[in-house]
Amino acid sequence: MFLINKEGMKMKFENKVVVLTGGVKGIGRCIKETFEKQGAHVCIIDVLDNDYFVGSIGNKEDLICFTNKVIKDYGHVDYIINNAKPIFKGIDSCSYEEFNEALQVGVTGPFMLVKLLKDYLNEDACVINISSTRDRMSQPQSESYSAAKGALSALTHALAVSLSKKARVNSISPGWIDTENKECQGSDVNQHLVKRVGKVDDIAHLVLFLCSEEAGFITGENICVDGGMTKLMIYHNDYGWKLGDEDYE
């Protein structure tokens, strides 16, 4: 039996404890608000100001303080959502320290967060890692971000095996997601098979599905959510597509 919120929605996640990294803006904010509408308690860690914990997932001391607070406040965790965004820099501008920082935020932090909380995971717990389609395709000067997201996707199936008796672990690879409610037209939408750019709701709704009992037979998977963009083959002068000479000077 489900409780019903004021908007008439079934509250499947009433009193569930959600740990969310990067929950202040964009996809993370939508995930937070969607869980809260379903009655969940959402504990976020973000470098931006928020009402739970300000800190970096790439900093070990911050992680320890954050997880200690979660356990003190709730005693257990139902869902861990790794969404914090690593820096986006390429081989021409990214320093050794910056590349390591991207890995600390993008994969070391998520690994340590799960490690610190694994003994407090509730029955039917889930870990969801927010990766990116850049785990399988790239643009120039994207090495720090792409490497971190690729590692996070690989970490997903490794954790799924190691935590098989504790939690289901899956990852989501969003494609082009509009986090600013822009008006996208022309080639921006036409390169998507569904003829639109993604919305933050597209990712948040999948997160909640993967955490639900309806997804109880899904683990170790990476789900690409990109409107079919990575399936569309594009060639110069084919179906109206043109590559400008300036693109690869």
C-alpha positions as CSV (number, residue, x, y, z in Angstrom):
1,M,0.0,0.0,0.0
2,F,1.4,3.4,-1.0
3,L,0.9,6.8,0.6
4,I,-0.4,9.5,-1.7
5,N,1.2,13.0,-1.8
6,K,-0.6,16.3,-2.3
7,E,-0.2,16.0,-6.1
8,G,-1.9,12.6,-6.1
9,M,1.3,10.7,-6.8
10,K,2.0,7.3,-5.2
11,M,4.9,7.7,-2.8
12,K,6.9,4.6,-3.5
13,F,10.0,6.0,-1.7
14,E,8.4,7.2,1.5
15,N,11.1,7.5,4.2
16,K,13.8,6.0,2.0
17,V,17.3,7.5,2.6
18,V,19.0,8.7,-0.6
19,V,22.7,9.8,-0.7
20,L,23.3,12.0,-3.7
21,T,26.5,13.7,-4.9
22,G,26.2,16.9,-6.9
23,G,22.6,17.6,-6.0
24,V,22.4,21.4,-6.3
25,K,22.1,22.0,-10.1
26,G,21.0,20.3,-13.3
27,I,20.4,16.6,-13.3
28,G,21.3,16.3,-9.6
29,R,18.7,18.9,-8.5
30,C,16.0,17.1,-10.5
31,I,16.9,13.8,-9.0
32,K,16.7,15.3,-5.5
33,E,13.4,17.0,-6.1
34,T,11.9,13.9,-7.7
35,F,12.8,11.7,-4.8
36,E,11.5,14.2,-2.3
37,K,8.2,14.3,-4.1
38,Q,8.0,10.6,-3.5
39,G,8.6,11.1,0.3
40,A,12.4,10.2,0.4
41,H,15.0,11.9,2.6
42,V,17.8,13.1,0.3
43,C,21.3,13.7,1.8
44,I,23.4,15.7,-0.7
45,I,27.1,16.5,-0.8
46,D,28.0,19.4,-3.2
47,V,30.7,22.0,-3.4
48,L,27.9,24.5,-3.9
49,D,25.9,25.8,-0.9
50,N,23.1,23.5,0.2
51,D,21.1,22.6,3.3
52,Y,22.8,19.3,4.1
53,F,26.6,19.1,3.5
54,V,29.0,21.4,1.6
55,G,32.1,19.6,0.5
56,S,33.9,17.8,-2.3
57,I,33.5,14.1,-3.1
58,G,37.1,14.2,-4.3
59,N,38.3,15.0,-0.8
60,K,38.7,12.0,1.5
61,E,38.1,14.0,4.7
62,D,34.9,15.6,3.3
63,L,33.7,12.1,2.4
64,I,34.3,10.7,5.8
65,C,32.6,13.7,7.5
66,F,29.6,13.4,5.1
67,T,29.1,9.7,5.5
68,N,29.4,10.0,9.3
69,K,26.7,12.6,9.3
70,V,24.4,10.5,7.1
71,I,24.8,7.5,9.4
72,K,24.3,9.6,12.5
73,D,21.1,11.2,11.1
74,Y,19.5,8.1,9.6
75,G,21.5,4.9,10.6
76,H,21.2,3.3,7.1
77,V,21.1,4.1,3.4
78,D,18.8,2.9,0.7
79,Y,20.2,4.4,-2.4
80,I,23.5,6.0,-3.5
81,I,23.4,8.2,-6.5
82,N,26.9,9.2,-7.8
83,N,26.3,12.3,-9.9
84,A,29.1,14.8,-9.1
85,K,30.7,16.3,-12.2
86,P,34.4,16.1,-12.9
87,I,36.3,18.9,-14.6
88,F,36.2,19.1,-18.4
89,K,39.6,19.7,-19.8
90,G,41.7,18.3,-22.7
91,I,45.2,17.3,-23.4
92,D,46.3,20.8,-24.4
93,S,45.2,22.5,-21.2
94,C,44.7,19.9,-18.5
95,S,47.5,19.6,-15.9
96,Y,48.6,16.5,-14.1
97,E,46.9,17.8,-10.9
98,E,43.7,18.6,-12.8
99,F,43.5,15.2,-14.4
100,N,43.9,13.5,-11.1
101,E,41.2,15.8,-9.6
102,A,38.8,14.7,-12.4
103,L,39.5,11.1,-11.5
104,Q,39.1,11.8,-7.8
105,V,35.7,13.4,-8.3
106,G,34.6,11.2,-11.1
107,V,35.6,7.7,-9.9
108,T,37.7,7.6,-6.7
109,G,35.1,9.5,-4.8
110,P,32.2,7.3,-5.9
111,F,34.2,4.2,-5.1
112,M,35.1,5.5,-1.6
113,L,31.5,6.7,-0.9
114,V,30.2,3.2,-1.6
115,K,33.0,1.7,0.4
116,L,32.3,3.9,3.4
117,L,28.5,3.1,3.3
118,K,28.4,-0.5,2.2
119,D,28.0,-1.9,5.7
120,Y,25.0,0.5,6.2
121,L,23.1,-0.4,3.1
122,N,19.5,-1.4,3.7
123,E,17.8,-4.4,2.1
124,D,17.1,-3.9,-1.6
125,A,19.7,-1.1,-1.8
126,C,20.8,0.4,-5.1
127,V,23.8,2.3,-6.4
128,I,23.3,4.4,-9.5
129,N,26.3,6.0,-11.2
130,I,25.7,8.8,-13.6
131,S,28.2,8.4,-16.4
132,S,28.0,9.9,-19.9
133,T,27.9,8.9,-23.5
134,R,31.5,10.3,-23.5
135,D,32.4,6.9,-21.9
136,R,32.1,5.6,-25.5
137,M,32.6,8.6,-27.8
138,S,34.6,11.8,-27.7
139,Q,35.3,15.3,-28.9
140,P,38.7,17.0,-29.0
141,Q,40.0,18.3,-25.7
142,S,37.7,16.2,-23.5
143,E,40.2,13.8,-21.9
144,S,39.7,14.5,-18.2
145,Y,35.9,14.2,-18.3
146,S,35.8,11.2,-20.8
147,A,38.4,9.2,-18.8
148,A,36.5,9.8,-15.5
149,K,33.2,8.8,-17.0
150,G,34.7,5.7,-18.7
151,A,36.2,4.6,-15.4
152,L,32.8,5.1,-13.7
153,S,31.0,2.9,-16.2
154,A,33.6,0.2,-15.6
155,L,33.4,0.6,-11.8
156,T,29.7,-0.1,-12.1
157,H,29.9,-3.7,-13.3
158,A,32.8,-4.4,-10.9
159,L,30.7,-3.1,-7.9
160,A,27.7,-5.0,-9.1
161,V,29.7,-8.3,-8.8
162,S,31.3,-7.4,-5.4
163,L,28.0,-6.1,-3.9
164,S,25.8,-8.9,-5.3
165,K,24.5,-9.8,-1.9
166,K,24.1,-6.2,-0.7
167,A,22.9,-4.0,-3.6
168,R,22.1,-3.7,-7.2
169,V,24.5,-1.4,-9.1
170,N,23.8,0.2,-12.5
171,S,24.9,3.3,-14.4
172,I,23.2,5.7,-16.7
173,S,25.0,7.4,-19.6
174,P,23.1,10.6,-20.5
175,G,23.7,12.2,-23.9
176,W,22.9,15.8,-24.6
177,I,20.7,16.9,-21.6
178,D,19.5,20.5,-21.5
179,T,19.9,21.7,-17.9
180,E,18.9,25.3,-18.6
181,N,15.6,25.0,-20.5
182,K,17.0,26.4,-23.7
183,E,15.1,26.5,-27.0
184,C,16.9,23.9,-29.2
185,Q,16.2,23.8,-32.9
186,G,17.6,22.6,-36.3
187,S,20.6,20.3,-36.2
188,D,20.6,20.3,-32.4
189,V,17.4,18.3,-32.4
190,N,17.8,16.6,-35.8
191,Q,20.9,14.6,-34.6
192,H,18.6,12.9,-32.1
193,L,16.4,10.1,-33.4
194,V,13.5,11.3,-31.2
195,K,13.9,14.9,-32.6
196,R,14.5,16.6,-29.3
197,V,17.3,17.3,-26.8
198,G,17.1,15.4,-23.5
199,K,15.6,16.8,-20.4
200,V,16.7,16.4,-16.8
201,D,13.4,14.6,-16.1
202,D,14.5,11.9,-18.5
203,I,17.4,11.0,-16.3
204,A,15.6,11.5,-12.9
205,H,12.8,9.2,-13.9
206,L,15.1,6.4,-14.9
207,V,17.0,6.8,-11.6
208,L,13.8,6.2,-9.7
209,F,12.9,3.3,-11.9
210,L,16.2,1.6,-11.4
211,C,15.8,2.0,-7.6
212,S,12.3,0.6,-7.6
213,E,11.3,-3.0,-7.1
214,E,10.1,-3.1,-10.8
215,A,13.8,-3.1,-11.7
216,G,14.8,-5.8,-9.3
217,F,16.3,-8.0,-12.0
218,I,18.6,-5.3,-13.4
219,T,22.1,-5.0,-12.2
220,G,25.6,-4.4,-13.6
221,E,24.1,-2.6,-16.6
222,N,24.9,0.7,-18.3
223,I,21.9,2.3,-19.9
224,C,22.5,4.9,-22.6
225,V,19.9,7.7,-22.5
226,D,20.6,9.9,-25.5
227,G,17.5,9.9,-27.8
228,G,19.4,7.6,-30.2
229,M,22.1,10.2,-30.9
230,T,25.0,7.6,-30.7
231,K,23.2,5.4,-33.1
232,L,23.0,7.9,-35.9
233,M,25.8,7.7,-38.5
234,I,26.7,11.1,-39.8
235,Y,28.9,11.7,-42.9
236,H,29.9,14.9,-44.6
237,N,27.4,15.8,-47.4
238,D,25.1,12.9,-46.4
239,Y,21.4,13.8,-45.7
240,G,22.2,17.5,-45.5
241,W,25.0,17.2,-42.9
242,K,28.2,19.2,-43.5
243,L,31.5,19.3,-41.6
244,G,33.1,22.7,-41.8
245,D,36.8,23.0,-42.5
246,E,37.3,24.9,-39.4
247,D,36.1,22.0,-37.2
248,Y,39.4,20.1,-37.4
249,E,42.0,22.8,-38.3
